[in-house]
């Protein structure tokens, strides 16, 4: 999910959107959709959004999710079920988590993080909710 958000953000930035707008559109609004999906299921979520958004969701799904994506997702599941994922994780762990820490550093340095901080700074209720949790 985060990879898709970052890719969408990068595409929006390349298309000329300001970083904060790209962040809101690609990441921040995801909570609203996710909350609807969680509370109402897929059909209920689709009924709750605008016809334009629903049409766009159908177009995007048919454009993005193809046999190649399904094959890569299946391969990831196979790796988990076979133990290959756990073995890779343990190799990295035994090597001091070099790969993992590199990925973490790259993720922290992604431009979406700066836009995220600026947008969240404009929403004090997010900080208040965090402290009250």
KOLBA-17195 format. One record per residue (C-alpha): residue in one letter; x, y, z. Coordinates in steps of 0.02 Angstrom, whole numbers, padded with zeros to 5 digits, always signed. Example, Ala and Ser with C-alpha at 12.3 -4.5 7.8 and 13.67 -1.06 7.14 Angstrom:
<pts>
A+00615-00225+00390S+00684-00053+00357
</pts>
This chain:
<pts>
X+00000+00000+00000X+00138+00122+00047X+00228+00084-00116X+00072+00128-00215X+00049+00289-00115X+00230+00341-00145X+00218+00300-00331X+00056+00400-00347X+00137+00545-00253X+00289+00542-00368X+00177+00542-00522X+00074+00687-00456X+00231+00787-00417X+00301+00751-00592X+00135+00813-00662X+00158+00979-00572X+00050+00960-00417X+00115+01049-00261X+00187+00924-00135X+00053+00958-00005X-00090+00933-00128X-00009+00775-00194X+00008+00711-00015X-00174+00747+00027X-00238+00667-00132X-00124+00515-00130X-00106+00478+00055X-00209+00580+00176X-00378+00544+00094X-00341+00358+00101X-00405+00353+00281X-00579+00409+00228X-00588+00273+00095X-00514+00143+00212X-00635+00187+00351X-00781+00169+00231X-00714+00004+00167X-00689-00061+00344X-00860-00006+00405X-00964-00046+00251X-00868-00171+00146X-00821-00145-00037X-00998-00119-00103X-01046-00003+00041X-00888+00099+00014X-00928+00118-00170X-01106+00173-00128X-01038+00305-00008X-00921+00392-00131X-00968+00499-00280X-01010+00421-00447X-00854+00504-00518X-00743+00427-00384X-00825+00257-00405X-00805+00262-00594X-00623+00313-00571X-00595+00170-00450X-00662+00046-00576X-00553+00120-00715X-00398+00121-00604X-00423-00058-00545X-00444-00121-00722X-00291-00023-00777X-00175-00067-00634X-00222-00243-00582X-00174-00362-00720X-00109-00540-00732X+00068-00477-00697X+00016-00398-00533X-00080-00554-00484X+00071-00663-00524X+00187-00553-00419X+00063-00554-00274X+00050-00743-00288X+00240-00756-00286X+00246-00653-00126X+00119-00768-00044X+00217-00919-00102X+00374-00845-00022X+00283-00822+00143X+00204-00994+00142X+00365-01083+00090X+00471-00999+00222X+00578-00905+00094X+00522-00738+00164X+00566-00790+00342X+00735-00856+00282X+00772-00691+00194X+00721-00594+00349X+00832-00701+00460X+00981-00684+00342X+00961-00495+00349X+00937-00502+00538X+01096-00604+00558X+01185-00479+00446X+01137-00335+00561X+00979-00291+00464X+01083-00201+00333X+00953-00217+00195X+00809-00175+00312X+00896-00021+00383X+00941+00039+00208X+00758+00024+00157X+00706+00118+00314X+00828+00259+00278X+00769+00271+00098X+00587+00277+00155X+00622+00414+00283X+00711+00517+00149X+00568+00504+00024X+00498+00678-00018X+00323+00624+00037X+00384+00629+00218X+00417+00817+00211X+00248+00852+00131X+00166+00739+00260X+00244+00836+00403X+00188+01003+00330X+00009+00943+00303X-00005+00861+00474X+00063+01019+00556X-00092+01108+00491X-00203+00981+00579X-00176+00998+00766X-00314+00872+00802X-00201+00735+00734X-00070+00774+00865X-00203+00786+01000X-00275+00617+00951X-00101+00540+00956X-00072+00603+01133X-00244+00545+01191X-00222+00368+01122
</pts>
